[in-house]
Amino acid sequence: MSGQRVDVKVVMLGKEYVGKTSLVERYVHDRFLVGPYQNTIGAAFVAKVMSVGDRTVTLGIWDTAGSERYEAMSRIYYRGAKAAIVCYDLTDSSSFERAKFWVKELRSLEEGCQIYLCGTKSDLLDEDRRRRRVDFHDVQDYADNIKAQLFETSSKTGQSVDKLFQKVAEDYVSVAAFQVMTEDQGVDLSQKASPYFYSCCHH
Ligand SMILES: Nc1nc2c(ncn2[C@@H]2O[C@H](COP(=O)(O)OP(=O)(O)OP(=O)(O)O)[C@@H](O)[C@H]2O)c(=O)[nH]1
């Protein structure tokens, strides 16, 4: 991967144990590791080349450690990120509170960063709906308020994992195209209702 250009810096944020590393593992290596849980220390980086139409996009993904012990370090990793995947565990309401903490930080310190909320471990709900601790509609309302997109995923089954990262890349390509259009042809900004266009291009 040395010398490879990264198009989009993506940062994974969220409470420890919510499944950030598993999400990256599923997306990049299409696998789900079983065995004893190993918490991330500091952060890990992986790059993934993907296609959006006829374009090639390289995502550079920073998987941060969820433990509050590493909070200061996570701040270093989200700097300059174009996209943040803020994860919470669908079976743990405290993890959603932690997700809101990161959203608040990003909104005040990284205005140009598009936020993707990701409710993880949806397979546990398939097994037993009563395990849900974070209501889908509540989070959707919250996501609308903060102009974020919402996904519910399972790294175990793979549900919606590709869809999430594909959306990140597609949004990047749309914004890049939009920036070229504004430079070359001029575009009526009022036509662009998408929060991504707004958050990335209003400077
Ligand atoms: N059933 C199920 N378990 C999951 C899923 N994703 C992660 N897990 C489990 O949840 C635990 C924590 O997963 P990690 O991916 O290590 O969590 P993390 O957010 O990276 O944790 P930190 O590195 O401490 O921040 C592990 O035991 C995983 O096997 C999922 O989609 N379904």
PDBQT file of the ligand as one rigid body, heavy atoms in Angstrom, charges set to zero:
ROOT
HETATM    1  N1  LIG A 301     -23.041 -10.856  17.018  1.00  0.00    +0.000 N 
HETATM    2  C1  LIG A 301     -22.214  -9.917  16.598  1.00  0.00    +0.000 A 
HETATM    3  N2  LIG A 301     -21.115  -9.637  17.313  1.00  0.00    +0.000 NA
HETATM    4  C2  LIG A 301     -20.296  -8.661  16.861  1.00  0.00    +0.000 A 
HETATM    5  C3  LIG A 301     -20.565  -7.928  15.675  1.00  0.00    +0.000 A 
HETATM    6  N3  LIG A 301     -19.586  -7.025  15.508  1.00  0.00    +0.000 NA
HETATM    7  C4  LIG A 301     -18.730  -7.197  16.518  1.00  0.00    +0.000 A 
HETATM    8  N4  LIG A 301     -19.145  -8.181  17.349  1.00  0.00    +0.000 N 
HETATM    9  C5  LIG A 301     -18.468  -8.662  18.549  1.00  0.00    +0.000 C 
HETATM   10  O1  LIG A 301     -18.337  -7.570  19.472  1.00  0.00    +0.000 OA
HETATM   11  C6  LIG A 301     -17.064  -7.603  20.125  1.00  0.00    +0.000 C 
HETATM   12  C7  LIG A 301     -16.326  -6.302  19.910  1.00  0.00    +0.000 C 
HETATM   13  O2  LIG A 301     -16.033  -6.148  18.534  1.00  0.00    +0.000 OA
HETATM   14  P1  LIG A 301     -14.833  -5.217  18.005  1.00  0.00    +0.000 P 
HETATM   15  O3  LIG A 301     -14.977  -5.142  16.532  1.00  0.00    +0.000 OA
HETATM   16  O4  LIG A 301     -13.535  -5.678  18.529  1.00  0.00    +0.000 OA
HETATM   17  O5  LIG A 301     -15.216  -3.849  18.707  1.00  0.00    +0.000 OA
HETATM   18  P2  LIG A 301     -14.490  -2.434  18.638  1.00  0.00    +0.000 P 
HETATM   19  O6  LIG A 301     -15.546  -1.392  18.571  1.00  0.00    +0.000 OA
HETATM   20  O7  LIG A 301     -13.467  -2.410  17.540  1.00  0.00    +0.000 OA
HETATM   21  O8  LIG A 301     -13.780  -2.394  20.062  1.00  0.00    +0.000 OA
HETATM   22  P3  LIG A 301     -12.549  -1.430  20.545  1.00  0.00    +0.000 P 
HETATM   23  O9  LIG A 301     -11.358  -1.835  19.726  1.00  0.00    +0.000 OA
HETATM   24  O10 LIG A 301     -12.371  -1.740  21.982  1.00  0.00    +0.000 OA
HETATM   25  O11 LIG A 301     -12.938  -0.023  20.336  1.00  0.00    +0.000 OA
HETATM   26  C8  LIG A 301     -16.316  -8.827  19.559  1.00  0.00    +0.000 C 
HETATM   27  O12 LIG A 301     -16.492  -9.906  20.453  1.00  0.00    +0.000 OA
HETATM   28  C9  LIG A 301     -17.036  -9.091  18.234  1.00  0.00    +0.000 C 
HETATM   29  O13 LIG A 301     -16.994 -10.465  17.853  1.00  0.00    +0.000 OA
HETATM   30  C10 LIG A 301     -21.748  -8.242  14.951  1.00  0.00    +0.000 A 
HETATM   31  O14 LIG A 301     -22.092  -7.678  13.900  1.00  0.00    +0.000 OA
HETATM   32  N5  LIG A 301     -22.538  -9.246  15.459  1.00  0.00    +0.000 N 
ENDROOT
TORSDOF 0
